[in-house]
Amino acid sequence: MEEQPSKFRIKDLDLFYGDNQALKDVTLEVRSHRVTALIGPSGCGKSTFIRTLNRMNDLIDHVRITGDVLYEGVNIYADYDVIELRKRIGMVFQKPNPFPMSIYENIAYGPKIHGITSKSLLDDLVENSLKAAALWEEVSDRLHKPALGLSGGQQQRLCIARVLAVEPDVVLMDEPTSALDPISTSRIEELIFELKKKYTIIIVTHNMQQAGRVSDTTAFFLNGVVVEYGDTEKIFFNPEDSRTEAYISGRFG
Amino acid sequence: MYSRQHFDEALDALNQEVLTMGTLVEEALRNAVKALVDKDIDLADRVIQGDTDIDRQQLDIEDTCTVLIAKEQPVASDLRQLVATLNVLGDLERIGDQAVHIAEVMKRLYGEPYMKPLIDIPRMAVIAEGMIHDALTAFVEQDPEAARSVAGRDDQLDALHAQVLRELLTYMMEDPAKISQGINFLFLSRWLERTGDHVTNICERTVFLATGKHVTF
């Protein structure tokens, strides 16, 4: 594996929903400025895992977590302000979920909450974020129209722009294209290539070809366990574990 | 939990097509050398004409692979099987061409008495045919050990080729009138030796298919 500083170090992570153990002894490192894909059948723990990285699971009752999640060396479950953490580690969801407000306000909302009030600063942030999310050219003449009037693919890019506006370090994506058509999907994938220059990206996907196309590293989850984790090329060319091979080649799952 | 049965069946059918093409190639080689030994010009013509079928089969199987890649988007060992098959087809097609060359030499020599009885060249042909057969079996069974063992037999062809070369040299030195035919025989031996190299390529592809690793035998 090519040497890159690691952004996350996860060690011996167990996660329980009540009595049900959803993650078992997960240990892996996520490299900086790389795209890491999490794959596996439904219910294997990949979404649960991605949600531990910005403590989204805190919002669910009866969740118990043991083990370490170190973000830049700091244990986010011990020493971290959750609001600051989620600013640093943004998230994009399966279904585009723009706020019921204008395109401009969707982007400006986060920076405003974090204390930015200058109109010119906000204007710049909105423009730069929309440009970084490859949406600016399509919406620059209707920034004050409702975001819900955009197409699904545009809404999802808006959600990405909204994440970028608070200047995160990591972008988590939970099946970001599963509700989109192929053209919108490929625009998001192209965007991911651009974004990884600046950000560390972790993406959950059910689409094997997508994992193969966009990611540098792939983790295969099964029943809460990381079965195989390594370079995407290796996983798709010659996986070590027969269960990985069976899953990526569509023999089960 | 099992799925993709349809795709597995298509991959099995692909292997059967490769075996069928291999059988044609083996036959072409056997018949070319038989035509030479028996001075059977009709059989030589049939080998030359039959090469069109081998070439067509190569393209058909190639298309099957291309369509499977496009439609099934294979990964891991499925993908390696298709890539390895495309390479194996090229080697089989080349062996078919060697058989044609042998048949053409037979026609060129037709009517001339041979300067010596043909002993080593038919032996080389038998070894080469056996290697083709066993190499393709190892390929479809994805058996790297069997492939390694078949590749080892290439040494026998190399040794026989060296022996034929030495022997022909003595004949040609003794009598320059034999040089023309001697050179033709030399080529025959050389093509049979090359067949072994193509089979060795197939064996290397079998290891690649089974393990994902490139080896050189």
Interface residues (C-beta under 8 A of the other chain):
Chain A: M208 Q209 G212 F236 F237 N238 P239 E245 I248 S249 G250 R251 F252 G253
Chain B: M1 Y2 S3 R4 F7 Q73 P74 V75 A76 S77 D78 L79 R80 T211 G212 K213
